[in-house]
């Protein structure tokens, strides 16, 4: 994907009111081989006991994998998530989360991405595997 198309896609994700913007996702890097976002932890991300809600980690992973997968697929079609497996390893209640997505497999009909979410000290808080379906137009 050329830089112009990638930039247009990043602008779209920043300017749209969606779950990522609602939760405060801040893009650090976005490309076909890696996506990195930071997420400031606020009370809005907590579950009732005051730690980051597990659904937040799953949502972060889905967004990171989807943006990376779409950036890689480019104008050949669109991607949709079809499976998200997120393991929660540690809990936090403050700070900034960093999510890094990298490809495991990118094929004609599907992609598999690994997303690792860490705290500012580099401690891994959650790991995810997200499978995407490549929806390409019929010839």
Secondary structure, DSSP 8 states (H G I E B T S, - for coil): --HHHHHHHHHHHHHS-SHHHHHTEEEEEE-SSEEEEEEE--GGGB-TTSSB-HHHHHHHHHHHHHHHHHHHHGGGEEEEEEEEEEEE----SSSEEEEEEEEEEE-SSEEEEEEEEE-TT--EEEEEEEEEEEEE---
